[in-house]
Amino acid sequence: MQREFRLTKSKDFSSVQRKGRSQANRLLILRVLNNGLSVSRFGFSVGRGVGTAVTRNTLKRRLRAAVQAIPVSAGWDVVVIARPTAASHSFDELRTALEQLLGRAGLLATEAEEALEK
């Protein structure tokens, strides 16, 4: 995932956590906040309760790949928080859970938006 599409600053994470709205399921928690930019940016939070550093980094890589596979509307900051049970699930289950949360939050891009981006 390119740097322009990632939340990298602590203040950005804090802003989304404080002001954003939340969606959750059994694997993930999603916090979203409108950013007024022409791109959506994603940040990932995987706490120590999920497992060892290897497990946490693997989970973050899977979540980044899942985000890239899902068309998302522009103009949002999104923080994806992994619950401890997420580490034991497959990539497809994580992608499905993430897509479900993005849909509930109203962030899935429509076909018209996808055509404009190309």
Biopython code that builds the backbone (N, CA, C, O; Angstrom):
import numpy as np
from Bio.PDB.StructureBuilder import StructureBuilder

atoms = [
    (1, "MET", "N", (0.856, -1.175, 0.000)),
    (1, "MET", "CA", (0.000, 0.000, 0.000)),
    (1, "MET", "C", (0.899, 1.233, 0.000)),
    (1, "MET", "O", (1.803, 1.348, 0.827)),
    (2, "GLN", "N", (0.650, 2.146, -0.922)),
    (2, "GLN", "CA", (1.472, 3.351, -1.037)),
    (2, "GLN", "C", (1.275, 4.267, 0.166)),
    (2, "GLN", "O", (0.225, 4.264, 0.809)),
    (3, "ARG", "N", (2.297, 5.039, 0.448)),
    (3, "ARG", "CA", (2.304, 5.901, 1.633)),
    (3, "ARG", "C", (1.142, 6.912, 1.652)),
    (3, "ARG", "O", (0.605, 7.214, 2.718)),
    (4, "GLU", "N", (0.761, 7.427, 0.494)),
    (4, "GLU", "CA", (-0.312, 8.415, 0.453)),
    (4, "GLU", "C", (-1.651, 7.841, 0.905)),
    (4, "GLU", "O", (-2.560, 8.596, 1.251)),
    (5, "PHE", "N", (-1.783, 6.522, 0.904)),
    (5, "PHE", "CA", (-3.024, 5.864, 1.298)),
    (5, "PHE", "C", (-2.978, 5.332, 2.724)),
    (5, "PHE", "O", (-3.864, 4.584, 3.138)),
    (6, "ARG", "N", (-1.926, 5.722, 3.493)),
    (6, "ARG", "CA", (-1.786, 5.214, 4.857)),
    (6, "ARG", "C", (-1.797, 6.343, 5.869)),
    (6, "ARG", "O", (-1.266, 7.426, 5.622)),
    (7, "LEU", "N", (-2.409, 6.075, 7.008)),
    (7, "LEU", "CA", (-2.319, 6.996, 8.133)),
    (7, "LEU", "C", (-0.996, 6.705, 8.818)),
    (7, "LEU", "O", (-0.751, 5.572, 9.232)),
    (8, "THR", "N", (-0.152, 7.697, 8.941)),
    (8, "THR", "CA", (1.164, 7.462, 9.517)),
    (8, "THR", "C", (1.419, 8.290, 10.774)),
    (8, "THR", "O", (2.309, 7.960, 11.558)),
    (9, "LYS", "N", (0.663, 9.344, 10.975)),
    (9, "LYS", "CA", (0.920, 10.239, 12.102)),
    (9, "LYS", "C", (-0.002, 9.912, 13.278)),
    (9, "LYS", "O", (-1.178, 9.593, 13.106)),
    (10, "SER", "N", (0.563, 10.003, 14.451)),
    (10, "SER", "CA", (-0.178, 9.727, 15.674)),
    (10, "SER", "C", (-1.395, 10.633, 15.811)),
    (10, "SER", "O", (-2.450, 10.194, 16.268)),
    (11, "LYS", "N", (-1.250, 11.907, 15.412)),
    (11, "LYS", "CA", (-2.377, 12.850, 15.539)),
    (11, "LYS", "C", (-3.533, 12.453, 14.625)),
    (11, "LYS", "O", (-4.693, 12.686, 14.965)),
    (12, "ASP", "N", (-3.232, 11.852, 13.461)),
    (12, "ASP", "CA", (-4.296, 11.391, 12.564)),
    (12, "ASP", "C", (-5.058, 10.223, 13.184)),
    (12, "ASP", "O", (-6.287, 10.176, 13.128)),
    (13, "PHE", "N", (-4.321, 9.278, 13.778)),
    (13, "PHE", "CA", (-4.962, 8.155, 14.458)),
    (13, "PHE", "C", (-5.841, 8.667, 15.597)),
    (13, "PHE", "O", (-6.984, 8.236, 15.750)),
    (14, "SER", "N", (-5.304, 9.583, 16.389)),
    (14, "SER", "CA", (-6.044, 10.135, 17.533)),
    (14, "SER", "C", (-7.307, 10.848, 17.088)),
    (14, "SER", "O", (-8.356, 10.710, 17.717)),
    (15, "SER", "N", (-7.212, 11.603, 16.015)),
    (15, "SER", "CA", (-8.368, 12.330, 15.500)),
    (15, "SER", "C", (-9.477, 11.372, 15.083)),
    (15, "SER", "O", (-10.646, 11.599, 15.395)),
    (16, "VAL", "N", (-9.117, 10.306, 14.381)),
    (16, "VAL", "CA", (-10.117, 9.321, 13.957)),
    (16, "VAL", "C", (-10.711, 8.630, 15.175)),
    (16, "VAL", "O", (-11.918, 8.392, 15.219)),
    (17, "GLN", "N", (-9.887, 8.303, 16.161)),
    (17, "GLN", "CA", (-10.376, 7.635, 17.365)),
    (17, "GLN", "C", (-11.338, 8.530, 18.150)),
    (17, "GLN", "O", (-12.352, 8.053, 18.660)),
    (18, "ARG", "N", (-11.022, 9.823, 18.248)),
    (18, "ARG", "CA", (-11.854, 10.744, 19.021)),
    (18, "ARG", "C", (-13.140, 11.131, 18.307)),
    (18, "ARG", "O", (-14.218, 11.098, 18.901)),
    (19, "LYS", "N", (-13.031, 11.502, 17.024)),
    (19, "LYS", "CA", (-14.158, 12.091, 16.302)),
    (19, "LYS", "C", (-14.898, 11.129, 15.395)),
    (19, "LYS", "O", (-16.030, 11.402, 14.996)),
    (20, "GLY", "N", (-14.275, 10.000, 15.061)),
    (20, "GLY", "CA", (-14.848, 9.099, 14.072)),
    (20, "GLY", "C", (-16.001, 8.271, 14.601)),
    (20, "GLY", "O", (-16.198, 8.125, 15.807)),
    (21, "ARG", "N", (-16.754, 7.736, 13.653)),
    (21, "ARG", "CA", (-17.834, 6.829, 14.036)),
    (21, "ARG", "C", (-17.332, 5.393, 13.884)),
    (21, "ARG", "O", (-16.363, 5.134, 13.170)),
    (22, "SER", "N", (-18.003, 4.469, 14.566)),
    (22, "SER", "CA", (-17.478, 3.126, 14.691)),
    (22, "SER", "C", (-18.437, 2.065, 14.161)),
    (22, "SER", "O", (-19.656, 2.204, 14.257)),
    (23, "GLN", "N", (-17.864, 1.007, 13.601)),
    (23, "GLN", "CA", (-18.581, -0.197, 13.198)),
    (23, "GLN", "C", (-17.751, -1.362, 13.721)),
    (23, "GLN", "O", (-16.526, -1.262, 13.798)),
    (24, "ALA", "N", (-18.406, -2.472, 14.082)),
    (24, "ALA", "CA", (-17.645, -3.606, 14.609)),
    (24, "ALA", "C", (-18.313, -4.929, 14.253)),
    (24, "ALA", "O", (-19.523, -5.004, 14.043)),
    (25, "ASN", "N", (-17.494, -5.959, 14.192)),
    (25, "ASN", "CA", (-17.988, -7.332, 14.114)),
    (25, "ASN", "C", (-17.078, -8.187, 14.987)),
    (25, "ASN", "O", (-16.301, -7.646, 15.774)),
    (26, "ARG", "N", (-17.158, -9.496, 14.868)),
    (26, "ARG", "CA", (-16.416, -10.348, 15.796)),
    (26, "ARG", "C", (-14.906, -10.360, 15.558)),
    (26, "ARG", "O", (-14.151, -10.776, 16.436)),
    (27, "LEU", "N", (-14.454, -9.910, 14.385)),
    (27, "LEU", "CA", (-13.025, -9.919, 14.069)),
    (27, "LEU", "C", (-12.373, -8.545, 14.119)),
    (27, "LEU", "O", (-11.216, -8.422, 14.521)),
    (28, "LEU", "N", (-13.109, -7.506, 13.710)),
    (28, "LEU", "CA", (-12.512, -6.185, 13.517)),
    (28, "LEU", "C", (-13.397, -5.077, 14.069)),
    (28, "LEU", "O", (-14.607, -5.237, 14.226)),
    (29, "ILE", "N", (-12.761, -3.957, 14.357)),
    (29, "ILE", "CA", (-13.456, -2.719, 14.688)),
    (29, "ILE", "C", (-12.986, -1.693, 13.663)),
    (29, "ILE", "O", (-11.795, -1.605, 13.365)),
    (30, "LEU", "N", (-13.912, -0.931, 13.134)),
    (30, "LEU", "CA", (-13.598, 0.059, 12.099)),
    (30, "LEU", "C", (-13.994, 1.434, 12.614)),
    (30, "LEU", "O", (-15.134, 1.636, 13.033)),
    (31, "ARG", "N", (-13.061, 2.381, 12.587)),
    (31, "ARG", "CA", (-13.353, 3.771, 12.944)),
    (31, "ARG", "C", (-13.148, 4.605, 11.691)),
    (31, "ARG", "O", (-12.106, 4.498, 11.044)),
    (32, "VAL", "N", (-14.131, 5.440, 11.334)),
    (32, "VAL", "CA", (-14.044, 6.229, 10.097)),
    (32, "VAL", "C", (-14.329, 7.701, 10.372)),
    (32, "VAL", "O", (-15.140, 8.051, 11.229)),
    (33, "LEU", "N", (-13.633, 8.552, 9.614)),
    (33, "LEU", "CA", (-13.796, 9.994, 9.734)),
    (33, "LEU", "C", (-13.547, 10.613, 8.366)),
    (33, "LEU", "O", (-12.580, 10.259, 7.691)),
    (34, "ASN", "N", (-14.413, 11.534, 7.953)),
    (34, "ASN", "CA", (-14.245, 12.225, 6.682)),
    (34, "ASN", "C", (-12.981, 13.077, 6.758)),
    (34, "ASN", "O", (-12.776, 13.799, 7.733)),
    (35, "ASN", "N", (-12.118, 12.994, 5.712)),
    (35, "ASN", "CA", (-10.863, 13.747, 5.762)),
    (35, "ASN", "C", (-10.806, 14.904, 4.764)),
    (35, "ASN", "O", (-9.872, 15.703, 4.818)),
    (36, "GLY", "N", (-11.776, 15.015, 3.857)),
    (36, "GLY", "CA", (-11.795, 16.114, 2.904)),
    (36, "GLY", "C", (-10.723, 16.042, 1.827)),
    (36, "GLY", "O", (-10.516, 17.016, 1.103)),
    (37, "LEU", "N", (-10.046, 14.920, 1.709)),
    (37, "LEU", "CA", (-9.002, 14.750, 0.699)),
    (37, "LEU", "C", (-9.558, 13.974, -0.489)),
    (37, "LEU", "O", (-10.688, 13.488, -0.453)),
    (38, "SER", "N", (-8.754, 13.864, -1.536)),
    (38, "SER", "CA", (-9.193, 13.133, -2.725)),
    (38, "SER", "C", (-8.870, 11.642, -2.637)),
    (38, "SER", "O", (-9.149, 10.891, -3.572)),
    (39, "VAL", "N", (-8.280, 11.211, -1.515)),
    (39, "VAL", "CA", (-7.970, 9.798, -1.304)),
    (39, "VAL", "C", (-8.454, 9.367, 0.077)),
    (39, "VAL", "O", (-8.638, 10.192, 0.972)),
    (40, "SER", "N", (-8.652, 8.078, 0.231)),
    (40, "SER", "CA", (-8.928, 7.516, 1.548)),
    (40, "SER", "C", (-7.628, 6.969, 2.110)),
    (40, "SER", "O", (-6.829, 6.370, 1.392)),
    (41, "ARG", "N", (-7.427, 7.183, 3.412)),
    (41, "ARG", "CA", (-6.208, 6.718, 4.065)),
    (41, "ARG", "C", (-6.571, 5.698, 5.138)),
    (41, "ARG", "O", (-7.588, 5.828, 5.819)),
    (42, "PHE", "N", (-5.724, 4.684, 5.276)),
    (42, "PHE", "CA", (-5.984, 3.606, 6.217)),
    (42, "PHE", "C", (-4.860, 3.474, 7.226)),
    (42, "PHE", "O", (-3.684, 3.643, 6.901)),
    (43, "GLY", "N", (-5.245, 3.169, 8.457)),
    (43, "GLY", "CA", (-4.292, 2.853, 9.512)),
    (43, "GLY", "C", (-4.722, 1.553, 10.157)),
    (43, "GLY", "O", (-5.907, 1.220, 10.162)),
    (44, "PHE", "N", (-3.769, 0.818, 10.701)),
    (44, "PHE", "CA", (-4.053, -0.490, 11.268)),
    (44, "PHE", "C", (-3.507, -0.547, 12.685)),
    (44, "PHE", "O", (-2.378, -0.135, 12.952)),
    (45, "SER", "N", (-4.330, -1.066, 13.587)),
    (45, "SER", "CA", (-3.929, -1.184, 14.977)),
    (45, "SER", "C", (-4.139, -2.633, 15.404)),
    (45, "SER", "O", (-5.256, -3.149, 15.390)),
    (46, "VAL", "N", (-3.034, -3.274, 15.784)),
    (46, "VAL", "CA", (-3.081, -4.663, 16.230)),
    (46, "VAL", "C", (-2.335, -4.713, 17.560)),
    (46, "VAL", "O", (-1.108, -4.620, 17.597)),
    (47, "GLY", "N", (-3.081, -4.859, 18.643)),
    (47, "GLY", "CA", (-2.496, -4.809, 19.975)),
    (47, "GLY", "C", (-1.780, -6.087, 20.377)),
    (47, "GLY", "O", (-1.875, -7.110, 19.700)),
    (48, "ARG", "N", (-1.067, -6.010, 21.484)),
    (48, "ARG", "CA", (-0.280, -7.148, 21.968)),
    (48, "ARG", "C", (-1.140, -8.353, 22.338)),
    (48, "ARG", "O", (-0.657, -9.486, 22.338)),
    (49, "GLY", "N", (-2.391, -8.115, 22.647)),
    (49, "GLY", "CA", (-3.280, -9.219, 22.996)),
    (49, "GLY", "C", (-3.550, -10.168, 21.842)),
    (49, "GLY", "O", (-4.045, -11.276, 22.044)),
    (50, "VAL", "N", (-3.225, -9.734, 20.636)),
    (50, "VAL", "CA", (-3.455, -10.553, 19.447)),
    (50, "VAL", "C", (-2.421, -11.662, 19.352)),
    (50, "VAL", "O", (-2.738, -12.751, 18.875)),
    (51, "GLY", "N", (-1.204, -11.417, 19.789)),
    (51, "GLY", "CA", (-0.169, -12.450, 19.723)),
    (51, "GLY", "C", (1.218, -11.859, 19.676)),
    (51, "GLY", "O", (1.430, -10.699, 20.027)),
    (52, "THR", "N", (2.156, -12.669, 19.238)),
    (52, "THR", "CA", (3.553, -12.246, 19.159)),
    (52, "THR", "C", (3.721, -11.212, 18.049)),
    (52, "THR", "O", (2.794, -10.957, 17.280)),
    (53, "ALA", "N", (4.905, -10.623, 17.973)),
    (53, "ALA", "CA", (5.181, -9.615, 16.942)),
    (53, "ALA", "C", (5.015, -10.205, 15.547)),
    (53, "ALA", "O", (4.513, -9.533, 14.647)),
    (54, "VAL", "N", (5.426, -11.440, 15.364)),
    (54, "VAL", "CA", (5.283, -12.090, 14.060)),
    (54, "VAL", "C", (3.812, -12.206, 13.687)),
    (54, "VAL", "O", (3.432, -11.924, 12.551)),
    (55, "THR", "N", (2.990, -12.620, 14.637)),
    (55, "THR", "CA", (1.550, -12.761, 14.400)),
    (55, "THR", "C", (0.912, -11.417, 14.095)),
    (55, "THR", "O", (0.101, -11.306, 13.175)),
    (56, "ARG", "N", (1.275, -10.392, 14.864)),
    (56, "ARG", "CA", (0.701, -9.053, 14.655)),
    (56, "ARG", "C", (1.087, -8.495, 13.291)),
    (56, "ARG", "O", (0.242, -7.930, 12.598)),
    (57, "ASN", "N", (2.345, -8.643, 12.896)),
    (57, "ASN", "CA", (2.795, -8.130, 11.601)),
    (57, "ASN", "C", (2.160, -8.888, 10.448)),
    (57, "ASN", "O", (1.811, -8.287, 9.432)),
    (58, "THR", "N", (2.007, -10.188, 10.588)),
    (58, "THR", "CA", (1.331, -10.986, 9.557)),
    (58, "THR", "C", (-0.103, -10.514, 9.386)),
    (58, "THR", "O", (-0.584, -10.361, 8.264)),
    (59, "LEU", "N", (-0.780, -10.286, 10.499)),
    (59, "LEU", "CA", (-2.167, -9.826, 10.456)),
    (59, "LEU", "C", (-2.265, -8.448, 9.792)),
    (59, "LEU", "O", (-3.179, -8.203, 9.004)),
    (60, "LYS", "N", (-1.335, -7.558, 10.104)),
    (60, "LYS", "CA", (-1.348, -6.233, 9.472)),
    (60, "LYS", "C", (-1.133, -6.336, 7.969)),
    (60, "LYS", "O", (-1.788, -5.627, 7.205)),
    (61, "ARG", "N", (-0.232, -7.202, 7.536)),
    (61, "ARG", "CA", (-0.014, -7.397, 6.094)),
    (61, "ARG", "C", (-1.272, -7.936, 5.420)),
    (61, "ARG", "O", (-1.626, -7.498, 4.325)),
    (62, "ARG", "N", (-1.938, -8.871, 6.060)),
    (62, "ARG", "CA", (-3.175, -9.412, 5.502)),
    (62, "ARG", "C", (-4.254, -8.338, 5.397)),
    (62, "ARG", "O", (-4.969, -8.270, 4.397)),
    (63, "LEU", "N", (-4.373, -7.508, 6.415)),
    (63, "LEU", "CA", (-5.381, -6.448, 6.393)),
    (63, "LEU", "C", (-5.068, -5.414, 5.313)),
    (63, "LEU", "O", (-5.981, -4.931, 4.644)),
    (64, "ARG", "N", (-3.795, -5.066, 5.135)),
    (64, "ARG", "CA", (-3.418, -4.130, 4.068)),
    (64, "ARG", "C", (-3.779, -4.695, 2.697)),
    (64, "ARG", "O", (-4.303, -3.983, 1.840)),
    (65, "ALA", "N", (-3.496, -5.966, 2.502)),
    (65, "ALA", "CA", (-3.821, -6.611, 1.225)),
    (65, "ALA", "C", (-5.335, -6.661, 1.023)),
    (65, "ALA", "O", (-5.815, -6.481, -0.096)),
    (66, "ALA", "N", (-6.082, -6.902, 2.083)),
    (66, "ALA", "CA", (-7.543, -6.947, 1.985)),
    (66, "ALA", "C", (-8.103, -5.584, 1.590)),
    (66, "ALA", "O", (-9.027, -5.504, 0.780)),
    (67, "VAL", "N", (-7.555, -4.522, 2.151)),
    (67, "VAL", "CA", (-8.009, -3.167, 1.815)),
    (67, "VAL", "C", (-7.759, -2.868, 0.348)),
    (67, "VAL", "O", (-8.593, -2.247, -0.311)),
    (68, "GLN", "N", (-6.621, -3.302, -0.166)),
    (68, "GLN", "CA", (-6.302, -3.050, -1.570)),
    (68, "GLN", "C", (-7.242, -3.804, -2.508)),
    (68, "GLN", "O", (-7.437, -3.385, -3.649)),
    (69, "ALA", "N", (-7.822, -4.902, -2.047)),
    (69, "ALA", "CA", (-8.712, -5.711, -2.880)),
    (69, "ALA", "C", (-10.155, -5.206, -2.865)),
    (69, "ALA", "O", (-10.996, -5.706, -3.612)),
    (70, "ILE", "N", (-10.442, -4.215, -2.016)),
    (70, "ILE", "CA", (-11.811, -3.713, -1.867)),
    (70, "ILE", "C", (-11.877, -2.280, -2.383)),
    (70, "ILE", "O", (-11.082, -1.442, -1.957)),
    (71, "PRO", "N", (-12.811, -1.977, -3.295)),
    (71, "PRO", "CA", (-12.947, -0.594, -3.773)),
    (71, "PRO", "C", (-13.597, 0.289, -2.702)),
    (71, "PRO", "O", (-14.705, 0.008, -2.243)),
    (72, "VAL", "N", (-12.901, 1.348, -2.313)),
    (72, "VAL", "CA", (-13.373, 2.232, -1.241)),
    (72, "VAL", "C", (-13.548, 3.646, -1.780)),
    (72, "VAL", "O", (-12.733, 4.119, -2.572)),
    (73, "SER", "N", (-14.607, 4.316, -1.351)),
    (73, "SER", "CA", (-14.852, 5.709, -1.739)),
    (73, "SER", "C", (-13.717, 6.596, -1.240)),
    (73, "SER", "O", (-13.099, 6.308, -0.215)),
    (74, "ALA", "N", (-13.450, 7.667, -1.965)),
    (74, "ALA", "CA", (-12.395, 8.601, -1.588)),
    (74, "ALA", "C", (-12.874, 9.555, -0.494)),
    (74, "ALA", "O", (-14.072, 9.792, -0.334)),
    (75, "GLY", "N", (-11.914, 10.095, 0.254)),
    (75, "GLY", "CA", (-12.218, 11.147, 1.217)),
    (75, "GLY", "C", (-12.425, 10.689, 2.648)),
    (75, "GLY", "O", (-13.099, 11.375, 3.416)),
    (76, "TRP", "N", (-11.861, 9.538, 3.031)),
    (76, "TRP", "CA", (-12.068, 9.021, 4.386)),
    (76, "TRP", "C", (-10.752, 8.614, 5.029)),
    (76, "TRP", "O", (-9.833, 8.136, 4.363)),
    (77, "ASP", "N", (-10.683, 8.817, 6.344)),
    (77, "ASP", "CA", (-9.613, 8.234, 7.152)),
    (77, "ASP", "C", (-10.232, 7.054, 7.879)),
    (77, "ASP", "O", (-11.283, 7.187, 8.506)),
    (78, "VAL", "N", (-9.589, 5.907, 7.797)),
    (78, "VAL", "CA", (-10.133, 4.677, 8.373)),
    (78, "VAL", "C", (-9.070, 4.026, 9.242)),
    (78, "VAL", "O", (-7.938, 3.824, 8.802)),
    (79, "VAL", "N", (-9.436, 3.698, 10.478)),
    (79, "VAL", "CA", (-8.558, 2.932, 11.355)),
    (79, "VAL", "C", (-9.203, 1.563, 11.543)),
    (79, "VAL", "O", (-10.351, 1.458, 11.974)),
    (80, "VAL", "N", (-8.449, 0.519, 11.214)),
    (80, "VAL", "CA", (-8.906, -0.853, 11.367)),
    (80, "VAL", "C", (-8.214, -1.421, 12.606)),
    (80, "VAL", "O", (-6.986, -1.479, 12.676)),
    (81, "ILE", "N", (-9.021, -1.836, 13.580)),
    (81, "ILE", "CA", (-8.504, -2.389, 14.828)),
    (81, "ILE", "C", (-8.818, -3.879, 14.846)),
    (81, "ILE", "O", (-9.976, -4.278, 14.726)),
    (82, "ALA", "N", (-7.786, -4.696, 14.996)),
    (82, "ALA", "CA", (-7.969, -6.144, 14.998)),
    (82, "ALA", "C", (-8.267, -6.631, 16.410)),
    (82, "ALA", "O", (-7.605, -6.243, 17.373)),
    (83, "ARG", "N", (-9.269, -7.483, 16.509)),
    (83, "ARG", "CA", (-9.561, -8.137, 17.782)),
    (83, "ARG", "C", (-8.683, -9.388, 17.890)),
    (83, "ARG", "O", (-8.222, -9.903, 16.872)),
    (84, "PRO", "N", (-8.448, -9.884, 19.110)),
    (84, "PRO", "CA", (-7.565, -11.052, 19.274)),
    (84, "PRO", "C", (-7.966, -12.273, 18.445)),
    (84, "PRO", "O", (-7.097, -13.042, 18.036)),
    (85, "THR", "N", (-9.239, -12.464, 18.191)),
    (85, "THR", "CA", (-9.676, -13.627, 17.419)),
    (85, "THR", "C", (-9.316, -13.532, 15.942)),
    (85, "THR", "O", (-9.337, -14.546, 15.243)),
    (86, "ALA", "N", (-8.987, -12.344, 15.450)),
    (86, "ALA", "CA", (-8.699, -12.147, 14.026)),
    (86, "ALA", "C", (-7.468, -12.926, 13.567)),
    (86, "ALA", "O", (-7.397, -13.337, 12.408)),
    (87, "ALA", "N", (-6.508, -13.133, 14.449)),
    (87, "ALA", "CA", (-5.255, -13.788, 14.061)),
    (87, "ALA", "C", (-5.460, -15.233, 13.612)),
    (87, "ALA", "O", (-4.660, -15.761, 12.839)),
    (88, "SER", "N", (-6.510, -15.866, 14.083)),
    (88, "SER", "CA", (-6.721, -17.277, 13.758)),
    (88, "SER", "C", (-7.615, -17.484, 12.538)),
    (88, "SER", "O", (-8.008, -18.614, 12.250)),
    (89, "HIS", "N", (-7.939, -16.422, 11.823)),
    (89, "HIS", "CA", (-8.808, -16.528, 10.657)),
    (89, "HIS", "C", (-8.026, -16.328, 9.358)),
    (89, "HIS", "O", (-6.970, -15.696, 9.333)),
    (90, "SER", "N", (-8.580, -16.887, 8.284)),
    (90, "SER", "CA", (-7.916, -16.826, 6.976)),
    (90, "SER", "C", (-8.042, -15.432, 6.365)),
    (90, "SER", "O", (-8.806, -14.588, 6.833)),
    (91, "PHE", "N", (-7.262, -15.221, 5.302)),
    (91, "PHE", "CA", (-7.316, -13.959, 4.568)),
    (91, "PHE", "C", (-8.722, -13.695, 4.035)),
    (91, "PHE", "O", (-9.225, -12.576, 4.141)),
    (92, "ASP", "N", (-9.355, -14.711, 3.468)),
    (92, "ASP", "CA", (-10.700, -14.539, 2.898)),
    (92, "ASP", "C", (-11.710, -14.130, 3.962)),
    (92, "ASP", "O", (-12.580, -13.297, 3.705)),
    (93, "GLU", "N", (-11.604, -14.707, 5.151)),
    (93, "GLU", "CA", (-12.518, -14.340, 6.239)),
    (93, "GLU", "C", (-12.271, -12.896, 6.685)),
    (93, "GLU", "O", (-13.218, -12.162, 6.969)),
    (94, "LEU", "N", (-11.004, -12.494, 6.747)),
    (94, "LEU", "CA", (-10.681, -11.119, 7.122)),
    (94, "LEU", "C", (-11.195, -10.133, 6.070)),
    (94, "LEU", "O", (-11.767, -9.097, 6.409)),
    (95, "ARG", "N", (-10.985, -10.464, 4.789)),
    (95, "ARG", "CA", (-11.453, -9.590, 3.706)),
    (95, "ARG", "C", (-12.975, -9.458, 3.736)),
    (95, "ARG", "O", (-13.506, -8.361, 3.566)),
    (96, "THR", "N", (-13.671, -10.563, 3.948)),
    (96, "THR", "CA", (-15.132, -10.533, 4.023)),
    (96, "THR", "C", (-15.602, -9.684, 5.204)),
    (96, "THR", "O", (-16.531, -8.888, 5.067)),
    (97, "ALA", "N", (-14.962, -9.852, 6.362)),
    (97, "ALA", "CA", (-15.337, -9.072, 7.547)),
    (97, "ALA", "C", (-15.087, -7.585, 7.318)),
    (97, "ALA", "O", (-15.904, -6.750, 7.707)),
    (98, "LEU", "N", (-13.959, -7.251, 6.686)),
    (98, "LEU", "CA", (-13.631, -5.858, 6.403)),
    (98, "LEU", "C", (-14.606, -5.265, 5.387)),
    (98, "LEU", "O", (-15.067, -4.135, 5.550)),
    (99, "GLU", "N", (-14.914, -6.023, 4.349)),
    (99, "GLU", "CA", (-15.849, -5.547, 3.331)),
    (99, "GLU", "C", (-17.237, -5.314, 3.937)),
    (99, "GLU", "O", (-17.920, -4.354, 3.582)),
    (100, "GLN", "N", (-17.642, -6.182, 4.836)),
    (100, "GLN", "CA", (-18.931, -6.030, 5.509)),
    (100, "GLN", "C", (-18.965, -4.734, 6.331)),
    (100, "GLN", "O", (-19.951, -3.997, 6.294)),
    (101, "LEU", "N", (-17.897, -4.465, 7.062)),
    (101, "LEU", "CA", (-17.843, -3.249, 7.878)),
    (101, "LEU", "C", (-17.804, -1.992, 7.016)),
    (101, "LEU", "O", (-18.476, -1.007, 7.322)),
    (102, "LEU", "N", (-17.023, -2.024, 5.944)),
    (102, "LEU", "CA", (-16.968, -0.864, 5.040)),
    (102, "LEU", "C", (-18.326, -0.621, 4.397)),
    (102, "LEU", "O", (-18.719, 0.528, 4.194)),
    (103, "GLY", "N", (-19.035, -1.679, 4.078)),
    (103, "GLY", "CA", (-20.383, -1.543, 3.516)),
    (103, "GLY", "C", (-21.343, -0.925, 4.516)),
    (103, "GLY", "O", (-22.124, -0.041, 4.163)),
    (104, "ARG", "N", (-21.289, -1.383, 5.765)),
    (104, "ARG", "CA", (-22.157, -0.816, 6.798)),
    (104, "ARG", "C", (-21.847, 0.652, 7.051)),
    (104, "ARG", "O", (-22.738, 1.437, 7.376)),
    (105, "ALA", "N", (-20.578, 1.017, 6.901)),
    (105, "ALA", "CA", (-20.171, 2.412, 7.110)),
    (105, "ALA", "C", (-20.465, 3.272, 5.884)),
    (105, "ALA", "O", (-20.332, 4.494, 5.941)),
    (106, "GLY", "N", (-20.864, 2.645, 4.774)),
    (106, "GLY", "CA", (-21.188, 3.387, 3.557)),
    (106, "GLY", "C", (-19.967, 3.840, 2.782)),
    (106, "GLY", "O", (-20.017, 4.859, 2.094)),
    (107, "LEU", "N", (-18.872, 3.104, 2.881)),
    (107, "LEU", "CA", (-17.631, 3.517, 2.233)),
    (107, "LEU", "C", (-17.270, 2.727, 0.980)),
    (107, "LEU", "O", (-16.260, 3.021, 0.341)),
    (108, "LEU", "N", (-18.068, 1.739, 0.619)),
    (108, "LEU", "CA", (-17.761, 0.973, -0.591)),
    (108, "LEU", "C", (-18.023, 1.830, -1.812)),
    (108, "LEU", "O", (-19.070, 2.467, -1.926)),
    (109, "ALA", "N", (-17.053, 1.841, -2.735)),
    (109, "ALA", "CA", (-17.174, 2.638, -3.944)),
    (109, "ALA", "C", (-18.192, 1.996, -4.897)),
    (109, "ALA", "O", (-18.263, 0.774, -5.026)),
    (110, "THR", "N", (-18.955, 2.833, -5.542)),
    (110, "THR", "CA", (-19.898, 2.346, -6.547)),
    (110, "THR", "C", (-19.153, 2.145, -7.856)),
    (110, "THR", "O", (-18.017, 2.594, -8.005)),
    (111, "GLU", "N", (-19.790, 1.476, -8.796)),
    (111, "GLU", "CA", (-19.157, 1.249, -10.099)),
    (111, "GLU", "C", (-18.863, 2.569, -10.813)),
    (111, "GLU", "O", (-17.862, 2.676, -11.521)),
    (112, "ALA", "N", (-19.721, 3.571, -10.635)),
    (112, "ALA", "CA", (-19.508, 4.882, -11.278)),
    (112, "ALA", "C", (-18.242, 5.542, -10.729)),
    (112, "ALA", "O", (-17.467, 6.123, -11.489)),
    (113, "GLU", "N", (-18.026, 5.456, -9.398)),
    (113, "GLU", "CA", (-16.820, 6.036, -8.797)),
    (113, "GLU", "C", (-15.578, 5.325, -9.293)),
    (113, "GLU", "O", (-14.559, 5.962, -9.557)),
    (114, "GLU", "N", (-15.654, 3.991, -9.424)),
    (114, "GLU", "CA", (-14.505, 3.218, -9.896)),
    (114, "GLU", "C", (-14.135, 3.630, -11.321)),
    (114, "GLU", "O", (-12.953, 3.742, -11.646)),
    (115, "ALA", "N", (-15.142, 3.856, -12.172)),
    (115, "ALA", "CA", (-14.889, 4.245, -13.559)),
    (115, "ALA", "C", (-14.215, 5.620, -13.629)),
    (115, "ALA", "O", (-13.362, 5.844, -14.489)),
    (116, "LEU", "N", (-14.588, 6.540, -12.737)),
    (116, "LEU", "CA", (-13.984, 7.867, -12.722)),
    (116, "LEU", "C", (-12.517, 7.815, -12.312)),
    (116, "LEU", "O", (-11.710, 8.609, -12.795)),
    (117, "GLU", "N", (-12.167, 6.888, -11.426)),
    (117, "GLU", "CA", (-10.798, 6.770, -10.952)),
    (117, "GLU", "C", (-9.865, 6.261, -12.035)),
    (117, "GLU", "O", (-8.673, 6.567, -12.015)),
    (118, "LYS", "N", (-10.388, 5.485, -12.983)),
    (118, "LYS", "CA", (-9.547, 4.884, -14.032)),
    (118, "LYS", "C", (-9.280, 5.815, -15.155)),
    (118, "LYS", "O", (-8.591, 5.451, -16.108)),
]
sb = StructureBuilder()
sb.init_structure("model")
sb.init_model(0)
sb.init_chain("A")
sb.init_seg("    ")
for serial, (resi, resn, name, xyz) in enumerate(atoms, 1):
    if name == "N":
        sb.init_residue(resn, " ", resi, " ")
    sb.init_atom(name, np.array(xyz, "f"), 0.0, 1.0, " ", f" {name:<3s}", serial, name[0])
structure = sb.get_structure()
